[in-house]
Amino acid sequence: MGTLVYGFGRELRLDDRLLAHLRVAITSKLQAQESFMLDLDGVLDEDTARRCVWLHPAIPIEFVFDDSSRQTLNRHWIEALMRSSQSIRGMLAITEEQVEDYLRQAGAPTPP
């Protein structure tokens, strides 16, 4: 389990693999100076039923991984995260198992 540290000490515990993919998608959006909502429905390592976080380029963000090895990234997962960020709900922190279904529902090409 890794940690997304946002703002001034707000810590959100997430699976390292999910966090690695979120890091790529989130930093891409923030580098483009885009603000957006991150919907963490069902992926946090806590008892919270649902949490959404507003991300803005001016607010500090840190990605802390418990596992020191680098994750092999799934480009389809990153694509699904980026596509979801354009929706009204904002970026949906979907799991890798949900990628194919999400892309199919979005009308995007699905992984082979």
Contacts in CASP RR format, 6 or more apart in sequence:
PFRMAT RR
TARGET T0000
AUTHOR 0000-0000-0000
METHOD contacts of the structure
MODEL  1
MGTLVYGFGRELRLDDRLLAHLRVAITSKLQAQESFMLDLDGVLDEDTAR
RCVWLHPAIPIEFVFDDSSRQTLNRHWIEALMRSSQSIRGMLAITEEQVE
DYLRQAGAPTPP
1 13 0 8 1.000
1 14 0 8 1.000
1 15 0 8 1.000
1 16 0 8 1.000
1 45 0 8 1.000
1 66 0 8 1.000
2 13 0 8 1.000
2 14 0 8 1.000
2 15 0 8 1.000
2 16 0 8 1.000
2 19 0 8 1.000
2 63 0 8 1.000
2 64 0 8 1.000
2 65 0 8 1.000
2 66 0 8 1.000
2 67 0 8 1.000
3 11 0 8 1.000
3 12 0 8 1.000
3 13 0 8 1.000
3 14 0 8 1.000
3 19 0 8 1.000
3 62 0 8 1.000
3 63 0 8 1.000
3 64 0 8 1.000
3 66 0 8 1.000
4 11 0 8 1.000
4 12 0 8 1.000
4 14 0 8 1.000
4 19 0 8 1.000
4 22 0 8 1.000
4 61 0 8 1.000
4 62 0 8 1.000
4 63 0 8 1.000
4 64 0 8 1.000
5 11 0 8 1.000
5 12 0 8 1.000
5 60 0 8 1.000
5 61 0 8 1.000
5 62 0 8 1.000
5 63 0 8 1.000
5 64 0 8 1.000
6 12 0 8 1.000
6 53 0 8 1.000
6 55 0 8 1.000
6 59 0 8 1.000
6 60 0 8 1.000
6 61 0 8 1.000
6 62 0 8 1.000
7 59 0 8 1.000
7 60 0 8 1.000
7 61 0 8 1.000
8 60 0 8 1.000
10 53 0 8 1.000
12 40 0 8 1.000
12 44 0 8 1.000
12 51 0 8 1.000
12 53 0 8 1.000
13 44 0 8 1.000
13 45 0 8 1.000
13 46 0 8 1.000
14 22 0 8 1.000
14 40 0 8 1.000
14 43 0 8 1.000
14 44 0 8 1.000
14 45 0 8 1.000
14 93 0 8 1.000
15 43 0 8 1.000
15 45 0 8 1.000
16 65 0 8 1.000
16 66 0 8 1.000
16 67 0 8 1.000
16 71 0 8 1.000
17 71 0 8 1.000
17 96 0 8 1.000
18 43 0 8 1.000
18 93 0 8 1.000
18 95 0 8 1.000
18 96 0 8 1.000
19 63 0 8 1.000
19 65 0 8 1.000
20 63 0 8 1.000
20 65 0 8 1.000
20 70 0 8 1.000
20 71 0 8 1.000
20 73 0 8 1.000
21 71 0 8 1.000
21 73 0 8 1.000
21 74 0 8 1.000
21 77 0 8 1.000
21 78 0 8 1.000
21 81 0 8 1.000
21 96 0 8 1.000
22 38 0 8 1.000
22 63 0 8 1.000
22 81 0 8 1.000
22 91 0 8 1.000
22 93 0 8 1.000
23 63 0 8 1.000
24 73 0 8 1.000
24 78 0 8 1.000
25 78 0 8 1.000
25 81 0 8 1.000
25 82 0 8 1.000
25 85 0 8 1.000
25 91 0 8 1.000
26 38 0 8 1.000
26 55 0 8 1.000
26 61 0 8 1.000
26 91 0 8 1.000
28 82 0 8 1.000
29 36 0 8 1.000
29 55 0 8 1.000
29 82 0 8 1.000
29 85 0 8 1.000
29 91 0 8 1.000
30 55 0 8 1.000
30 57 0 8 1.000
30 61 0 8 1.000
31 57 0 8 1.000
33 57 0 8 1.000
34 57 0 8 1.000
34 85 0 8 1.000
35 54 0 8 1.000
35 55 0 8 1.000
35 56 0 8 1.000
35 57 0 8 1.000
36 54 0 8 1.000
36 55 0 8 1.000
36 85 0 8 1.000
36 90 0 8 1.000
36 91 0 8 1.000
37 52 0 8 1.000
37 53 0 8 1.000
37 54 0 8 1.000
37 55 0 8 1.000
37 89 0 8 1.000
37 90 0 8 1.000
37 91 0 8 1.000
38 52 0 8 1.000
38 53 0 8 1.000
38 54 0 8 1.000
38 55 0 8 1.000
38 90 0 8 1.000
38 91 0 8 1.000
38 93 0 8 1.000
39 50 0 8 1.000
39 52 0 8 1.000
39 89 0 8 1.000
39 90 0 8 1.000
39 91 0 8 1.000
39 92 0 8 1.000
39 93 0 8 1.000
40 50 0 8 1.000
40 51 0 8 1.000
40 52 0 8 1.000
40 53 0 8 1.000
40 93 0 8 1.000
41 50 0 8 1.000
41 51 0 8 1.000
41 52 0 8 1.000
41 92 0 8 1.000
41 93 0 8 1.000
42 49 0 8 1.000
42 50 0 8 1.000
42 93 0 8 1.000
43 93 0 8 1.000
43 95 0 8 1.000
44 51 0 8 1.000
55 61 0 8 1.000
55 91 0 8 1.000
74 96 0 8 1.000
74 99 0 8 1.000
76 99 0 8 1.000
76 100 0 8 1.000
76 103 0 8 1.000
76 110 0 8 1.000
76 111 0 8 1.000
77 94 0 8 1.000
77 96 0 8 1.000
77 99 0 8 1.000
79 103 0 8 1.000
79 108 0 8 1.000
80 94 0 8 1.000
80 98 0 8 1.000
80 99 0 8 1.000
80 102 0 8 1.000
80 103 0 8 1.000
80 106 0 8 1.000
80 108 0 8 1.000
81 91 0 8 1.000
81 92 0 8 1.000
81 93 0 8 1.000
81 94 0 8 1.000
82 91 0 8 1.000
83 102 0 8 1.000
83 103 0 8 1.000
83 106 0 8 1.000
83 108 0 8 1.000
84 90 0 8 1.000
84 91 0 8 1.000
84 92 0 8 1.000
84 94 0 8 1.000
84 102 0 8 1.000
84 106 0 8 1.000
85 91 0 8 1.000
92 102 0 8 1.000
94 102 0 8 1.000
99 111 0 8 1.000
100 110 0 8 1.000
100 111 0 8 1.000
103 109 0 8 1.000
103 110 0 8 1.000
103 111 0 8 1.000
104 110 0 8 1.000
END
